[in-house]
Amino acid sequence: MSAPDPPRPRRLARLAAVLSLRTISGKLIIGLLVLFGLASVFVSVITAQSLNNSLMSSLDQQLQAAANTWSNCVVQSTLASQHHDADPGHASKPDPDDYGMCSDSGQPPGTFVELLTGSSIAYKHTVKGTCPLSAADKATLVKLPSGGHVAPARPADSGGSNPPRPAPPAPFKTYTVTLNSLGGEFLLTKVTGPQQGTALVTGLPLAMVDNTLEHVENTEHVVFATVLLLAVILGAGLIQFSLRPLRRVAATATKVTELPLDSGEVTLPAGVPDSDPRTEVGRVGAAFNRMLFHVERALGRRAASEARLRRFAADASHELRTPLSAIRGYAELALRHPGPVPDDVTHALRRVESESARMTVLVDDLLLLARLDAGRPLEREPVDLSRLAIETTSDARVARGDHRWRLELPDEPVLVEGDEHRLHQVLANLLSNAGKHTPPGSTVSVALALGDASRGDGSPGESSSGESSSGDGSPGASLETAVRRGVVPAGPRVELSITDDGPGIPPELLPELFERFTRGEAGRARDASAAGKSTGLGLAIVEAVVAAHDGAIVVTSRPGMTRFAILLPLLREPAGQPQASPV
């Protein structure tokens, strides 16, 4: 069974986006469609009305001519009948054949003629058709009021040399009547006949007018539908073409948002070419280009300032190491003095030694961060993470014997490429934090697992910074928050996680957790036992070292659970290296 064609849903989605009322193109296209639709309706109504008036006027003229022909012929037949009658005073009737000759005399097909005598029909005929009048239609024609009259029949003189002339034609009043027995509506005239008590009815069917109007309306519908379709297609193309500069602005802005603007030197993309101030889009493009120029200049100044600050921190840290070593050495030498030393002097010397040791650690951390910020490469050698996890967990168990420590490792050693000393420092910092920021009796778990990004087995915390996740469905899962720093490695990778069941990290502290000199405790005071153990740079070093190894660190925390997950690229195909499997 063949798979469905994927481009079609994309085309439909693109078409829906183009026609959406939320977009400028959609509003313009729909506005154009509505405008053309209203214009089409207006033209259709005006055309239909004008055509109907024209056709009805033409039909009325034909009816007047047909009525005049029919009435004149009947008058002539009546006069001829009276002329040949021996008794002029005797009422005579024409021969029905004469009526047939009158009804067919030059009349268009479908013409209906009728001669009424009182309430009865003396003659009825339809040119080139049948004339089956029903009783209801007969009654309708009888009740129809007279709309004119013809001159009464006058006999000719005895010599026959002065025959009467027909009366000049006059417009008759017309009526629109439905005659179901004859097949529809007729335009009728009814005039008084040449003899007393008679009436002449003439009618033309409206079917031709109705058919013409229907044909024109159908033609207009097809034409207008075609015009609307062409207007939508051509209008959409024209609008999309006209909005291309705006799309270029949006594409350039999207590229800018995808750049790491938070630190370092940033090269912004080139501006858009549409900067003609004579057009609206050109003015937007020109303003956008000026904004890019100012942003790039500001970022350049910030990068230069950061570079100067890093050089200063590196130089200052390097220069401070020697005097700090000297201070610490002199303090140790003074404490070894064999003679009696007052207790207050001994206490002061021990404080000098302790604070110099803490200051040395702080200077070393600052120097390391400065070197990492400067992009100095770390060592690249195969590192056994399984051994590192065992060693650092053993050290933490000795340092924090009041905690429960668990270790979960795969059966085979897991190798990555990197700097073993720095990775050891990362694990030691995280385990030290887990021990310091959880109460006695807490459980800290260290787990090592393999994964593959191509299989979609991402860790639970692979959400963007500040994104909430549902956790494992526990009562506190709704309060779980996750923060990620770095880029999750593509392809085979290793996940090293440190999880504790302590009180969790305050949500307001999570966004700044990896900033320098960020501490979890409320106060900044240090006693003698804590000297040299907290500088506020531990997690900043963790982030920098992980980023230098092309990895990412994900922090997930809620009350009762805090998890630091380090994701590093797996060493590709070393000897004895296990294959990656879903975590």
Buried (B, 14 or more C-beta within 10 A) or exposed (E): EEEEEEEEEEEEEEEEEBBEEEBEBBBBBBEBBEEBBEBBEEEBEEBBEEBBEEBBEEBBEBBBBBBBBBBBBBBBBBBBBBBEBEEEEEEBBBEEEBBEEBBBEEBBEBBBBBBBBEEEBBBBBBBEBEBEBEEEBBEBBBEBEBBBBBBBBBBBEEEEEEEBEBBEBEEBEBBEBEBEEBBEBBBBBBBBBBBEEBBBBBBBBBEBBBEBBEEBBEEBEEEBEEBBEEBBEEBBEBBBEBBEBBEBBEEBBEEBEEEEEEEEEBEBBEBBEBBEEEBEBBBBBBEBBEEBEEBBEEBBEBBEEBBEEBEEBBEBBBEBBEEBEEBBEBBBEBBEEEEEEEEEEEEEBBEBBBBBBBBBBBBBBBBBBBBBBEEEEBEEEBBBBBBBBBBBBEBBBEBBEEBBBEBEBBEEBBBBBBBBEBBBBBBBBBBBBBBBBBEEEBBBBBBBBBBBBEEEBBBBBBBEEEEEBEBEEBEEBEBBBBBBBBEBBEEBBBBBBBBBBBBBBEBEEBEEBBEBEBBBEEEEEBEEEEBBBBBBBBBBBBBBBBBBBBBBBBBBBBBBBBBBBBBBBBBEEEEEBEEBEEB
